Amino acid sequence: MIREVKDLSPDQKMAVESLLGRSVSEQETVSVQAFQPPAISDQRRQQIVEGLRQYFAEVDAKRQPVSAEEADGIINEAMRNSRPGYRPRQ
């Protein structure tokens, strides 16, 4: 469902803002979708988690060590590239 914010009732606008955690302007459009989670067994979920842990352990073992400041800089650059207007916390 896609709606223009200007067409929402006050209650609907309040609900959208509550879900987004921010105010929305009259010029914005919102989209709401509901998804059924995929049926997955606890055993399969554990297999996936273990596979991810192993993958990230391999990635960590290959990476070059960097200082905390360099790591923060890398993360902040990635955030700015993916979220225009991102400002790191001070």
C-alpha positions, 0 to 999 in steps of 0.5 A, spaced: 500 500 500 502 506 497 499 513 500 501 520 500 502 523 507 498 529 505 492 524 504 493 520 511 488 521 517 492 524 523 492 517 527 495 514 521 500 519 520 502 518 528 502 511 527 507 512 521 511 517 525 511 512 530 514 506 526 519 510 522 521 514 529 521 521 525 516 526 523 514 525 516 512 531 511 506 532 507 511 532 501 513 524 502 510 518 500 509 512 505 509 504 503 507 499 508 508 492 506 506 486 511 511 479 510 510 472 513 516 470 515 519 464 512 518 457 515 524 455 517 526 450 522 530 451 529 535 446 526 536 450 519 536 456 523 542 454 527 546 451 521 545 458 518 548 462 524 554 457 524 555 458 517 555 466 518 559 465 524 564 461 520 564 466 514 565 472 519 571 468 522 575 467 516 574 474 514 576 477 520 582 472 520 584 475 513 583 483 514 589 487 516 589 490 523 587 497 524 586 502 529 580 504 532 580 511 529 581 508 522 575 503 523 571 508 525 573 512 519 571 506 515 564 505 518 563 512 517 565 513 510 560 507 508 554 510 512 555 516 509 555 513 502 549 509 503 545 514 507 546 521 505 546 526 510 548 521 515 552 524 521 556 520 526 555 521 533 560 525 537 
